[in-house]
Amino acid sequence: MNWLGWSAWAIAAAVAGCVLGFFCYGWLLQWGWEAPWIVGLLAGAGAAAASPDRSVMRGLMIGTVATWTAAAAQVTYLSGGRGVGVVRGLLGFHDQLTWTRGASYLATATVSVLLGMTSLQRGARDRVLGT
């Protein structure tokens, strides 16, 4: 029973999207661009491309993971990637949120949830929790 609505391919694609998004966002931060939504876009699009069905729970999980992956990338790249500084940065992440950065993270969550809960396969059925 797969109560989260995940297939193995959707998990792999979402993880690959988060990893790729982590490095893309880090690269953009080094150039001075705030674009955490790139993580949500890549994670959600990867899951949507690989998923055989639609699942709201999967979208919510991908949205959560993508948002925290973007936060980890921001803290890692802005703190210089030093161990304790990264942990402290994640624990105090809310202190770094301005209105515009908060709106960017809201966009990250929205994009990843909407893409993560869909499937690009024609005729994809809705996954019901508990099945």
Secondary structure, DSSP 8 states (H G I E B T S, - for coil): --TT---HHHHHHHHHHHHHHHHHHHHHHHTT---THHHHHHHHHHHHHH-SEE-HHHHHHHHHHHHHHHHHHHHHHHTTS-HHHHHHHHHTGGGG--HHHHHHHHHHHHHHHHHHT---STT-EE--TT-
